[in-house]
Amino acid sequence: MSVQVRLVDINPAMVEAWRSSFDDLPGVQIIQGSMLEQMVSAWVSPTNARGVMDGGLDLVIKKHLGAAVEKRVQAEIAREPNATLSVGRAVVVPTGRQTPRYLISAPTMGTPQEDVSGTLNPAFACAAALQAAAMLNAREPGAITSLALPGLGAATGGVPVDICADMMRAAYDLLQEEQFETFDEMRAALTAQLAHSAAMLGLSMPGSDKGNDFDEDSE
């Protein structure tokens, strides 16, 4: 994967957790600050399954980029099965700006304010965002050269920052090591990779009883 990854969050605890999990990857930038300050090709936002950008980071991004970006996200989600965006999938929309050129929406929970602390959803959301960038680049080489990711599920979703960081690292490693043509292929590989960890820690996969497959987070 040739896309430069930048991890950015306003929460200092999330930043420290990333520094621990990604300490051997000097190519990954870790920043405490605002997503709005990141001069990259794409911002990643953990929107909800319906693409309603009415809280947390979603709302901050919508206010900055304008309401039209929400309409674009919802139009893309309308093409999905049941017009919902399940965890482990993501959509990419143009922002109409030079920076960022794209917004990647990758849900971590199914319903607003859902507690996903007992799930592996952050790993699937992170992998979906990276997969979405890779798929766009396969169609349009060089479209996304860099992207910024927040702590997925660590705010509204209630996922402890250290667990969130470790799950995002697992997703990053998978997309570094393998290339997938579809989200389904990526999800299958990540499920196989994390199955043992899920059993050991009592965490659930997206779509199980503990973690609805239509997952969202707003920050």
C-alpha positions in Angstrom: 0.0 0.0 0.0 1.6 3.2 -1.2 -0.8 5.6 0.6 0.9 7.6 3.4 -1.1 7.2 6.7 -1.5 10.0 9.2 -3.1 9.2 12.6 -4.7 12.3 14.1 -6.8 12.9 17.2 -7.5 15.6 19.7 -7.4 13.1 22.5 -3.9 12.9 24.0 -4.6 9.4 25.4 -5.4 8.2 21.9 -2.2 9.7 20.5 -0.1 8.0 23.2 -1.8 4.7 22.5 -0.9 5.0 18.8 2.7 5.8 19.6 2.9 2.6 21.6 1.2 0.4 18.9 2.9 2.0 15.9 6.3 2.7 17.5 8.2 0.6 15.0 6.6 2.3 11.9 8.4 5.6 11.3 6.5 6.0 8.1 3.2 6.5 9.9 2.7 10.0 11.2 1.0 10.5 14.6 -0.4 13.9 15.4 -2.4 15.4 18.3 -4.6 17.9 16.7 -7.6 18.6 14.5 -8.6 16.7 11.4 -9.4 20.0 9.8 -5.7 21.0 9.9 -4.5 17.9 8.0 -3.3 18.7 4.5 -3.8 15.2 2.9 -5.6 13.7 0.0 -8.4 12.3 2.1 -9.9 12.6 5.5 -11.5 9.5 7.1 -14.7 10.1 9.1 -16.5 7.3 11.1 -20.0 8.2 9.9 -23.1 6.3 10.7 -24.7 3.5 8.7 -27.0 6.0 6.9 -24.5 8.7 6.4 -26.2 11.3 8.7 -23.4 13.6 9.7 -25.0 15.1 12.8 -22.6 14.6 15.6 -18.9 14.4 16.6 -16.3 14.5 14.0 -18.9 14.0 11.2 -20.6 17.2 12.2 -17.3 19.1 12.4 -16.3 17.9 8.9 -19.8 18.8 7.5 -19.6 22.3 8.9 -16.1 22.8 7.4 -16.8 21.2 4.0 -20.5 22.2 3.6 -23.7 20.2 3.6 -23.2 19.0 0.1 -20.6 16.5 1.3 -23.3 14.8 3.5 -25.6 14.5 0.4 -22.8 12.9 -1.6 -22.1 10.4 1.2 -25.8 9.5 1.5 -26.1 9.1 -2.3 -23.2 6.6 -2.3 -24.7 4.7 0.7 -28.0 4.5 -1.1 -26.3 2.2 -3.6 -25.4 -0.2 -0.9 -27.6 -3.2 0.1 -30.5 -2.0 2.1 -29.2 1.5 1.7 -27.0 1.1 4.7 -23.2 1.0 5.1 -22.0 -2.0 7.0 -18.9 -2.2 9.2 -16.0 -3.3 7.0 -17.2 -1.3 4.0 -16.6 2.4 3.2 -17.5 5.0 0.6 -15.4 7.7 -1.0 -16.8 11.0 -2.2 -15.2 14.1 -3.6 -15.3 17.2 -1.4 -15.1 19.7 -4.1 -11.9 21.1 -2.6 -8.2 20.6 -3.3 -7.5 19.7 0.3 -8.8 17.2 1.1 -10.0 16.1 -2.4 -11.9 13.1 -0.9 -13.8 12.1 2.2 -13.8 8.5 3.2 -16.8 7.4 5.3 -16.2 4.2 7.3 -18.7 3.3 10.0 -17.8 1.8 13.3 -21.3 1.3 14.7 -24.8 0.6 13.6 -26.9 3.2 15.4 -25.9 6.6 16.9 -24.4 6.4 20.4 -24.0 2.6 20.2 -21.4 1.1 22.6 -19.0 -1.0 20.5 -16.4 -1.4 23.2 -16.9 -5.2 23.1 -16.3 -5.5 19.4 -13.6 -5.6 16.8 -15.4 -2.9 14.8 -12.5 -0.4 14.9 -10.2 -2.9 13.1 -12.8 -3.4 10.3 -13.5 0.3 10.0 -9.8 1.1 9.7 -9.3 -1.7 7.1 -12.3 -0.5 5.2 -11.0 3.0 4.9 -7.6 1.8 3.7 -9.3 -0.6 1.3 -11.5 2.1 -0.1 -8.4 4.3 -0.8 -6.7 1.3 -2.5 -9.7 0.5 -4.7 -10.0 4.2 -5.8 -6.3 4.2 -6.6 -6.7 1.0 -8.6 -9.3 2.8 -10.8 -7.6 6.2 -10.7 -3.9 5.8 -10.0 -2.6 8.5 -7.6 -6.0 9.7 -6.6 -5.2 9.3 -2.9 -1.6 9.6 -1.9 -2.2 10.4 1.8 -5.0 10.1 4.3 -5.8 11.0 7.9 -7.5 8.6 10.3 -9.0 9.5 13.7 -9.3 7.1 16.6 -12.1 4.9 15.3 -14.6 4.0 17.9 -12.7 5.5 20.8 -15.0 8.4 21.4 -18.7 7.8 21.0 -18.2 4.0 20.6 -16.5 3.6 24.0 -13.5 1.5 22.8 -10.5 1.9 25.1 -7.8 3.8 23.4 -5.1 1.0 23.7 -7.4 -1.6 22.2 -8.4 0.8 19.5 -4.8 1.5 18.6 -3.9 -2.3 18.5 -6.9 -3.0 16.3 -6.0 -0.2 13.9 -2.5 -1.6 13.8 -3.8 -5.0 12.9 -5.8 -3.5 10.0 -2.9 -1.4 8.8 -0.6 -4.5 8.8 -3.1 -6.6 6.8 -3.4 -3.9 4.1 0.4 -3.5 3.9 0.9 -7.2 3.5 -2.0 -8.1 1.1 -4.0 -6.5 -1.7 -7.7 -7.2 -2.1 -10.1 -6.4 -5.0 -13.2 -6.2 -2.9 -14.3 -5.3 0.6 -15.6 -8.9 1.0 -12.2 -10.3 0.4 -10.6 -7.9 2.8 -13.2 -8.7 5.5 -12.7 -12.4 5.1 -9.0 -12.1 5.5 -9.3 -9.8 8.6 -11.9 -12.1 10.2 -9.5 -15.0 9.8 -6.6 -13.0 11.2 -8.5 -11.7 14.3 -10.6 -14.8 15.1 -8.2 -16.1 17.8 -7.9 -12.6 19.4 -11.7 -12.2 19.4 -12.1 -15.6 21.2 -9.4 -14.9 23.7 -10.6 -11.4 24.6 -14.4 -12.0 24.3 -14.8 -9.5 21.5 -17.3 -9.8 18.7 -17.0 -9.5 15.0 -19.2 -7.0 13.0 -22.6 -8.6 12.4 -22.6 -10.7 15.6 -24.9 -10.3 18.5 -22.6 -8.0 20.3 -21.7 -5.8 17.3 -24.4 -4.9 14.8 -23.2 -5.2 11.2 -24.4 -1.7 10.4 -22.0 0.1 12.6 -21.3 3.8 13.2 -19.2 6.2 15.2 -19.3 10.0 15.1 -15.8 10.8 16.4 
